[in-house]
């Protein structure tokens, strides 16, 4: 039986309405949490008439709410992401190993996957600290700001890296965020060469992350394995010496399971 990937779809099987409906949902974000029909249309590229029909359908299904003028998403939208977390194989497989990693390092452990220019955390283990919600399960974070994202970006290949840097702004979240594209390209080259990365204060002050690639039994990179920690009084070198061997050991142990 042949397998399909995202690039194999026959045009005759394409359902444009589904694409537009999902795209419309994704127009809502922190800066655009409540919008009029016209605003949603501008962000989605749909006509006002079409946009209204999609919004009314989503309203009927319970995915949006309205006061008659503005529309906003409801918690039901979270079911879409929860369905992945509950059904996907990877989060289930890595959870016991993530617990071992968290115990071995006394830090919060994560598995993240690359989705466009963002890293998405699909599994985590460890006690909550005073960290922002960017590190929550299912959170989407700009890849250039985290060790997990940097690790995966570095392994996409020179052409993909060039395309990423040409088409995406490297937004600065702290005074330490590397937003210069030449510096970022050099850093990604270094990360790819050494096979691991430590990222400090790129997204949040006083926090660092360390990541290694997570490979399947064929050697293909499927995700990143990382830990995040407050910087405290521990130096960069001391942090690496403490957590990197555990990260590598856990990543190696997972290869035969993925």
PyMOL commands that set and color helices and strands:
alter all, ss='L'
color gray80, all
select helices_A, chain A and resi 11-13+16-25+37-44+48-61+75-87+89-105+133-135+143-145+147-154+158-167+181-194+236-254
alter helices_A, ss='H'
color red, helices_A
select strands_A, chain A and resi 64-66+71-73+108-115+118-125+140-142+196-200+207-215+221-230
alter strands_A, ss='S'
color yellow, strands_A
deselect
rebuild
show_as cartoon
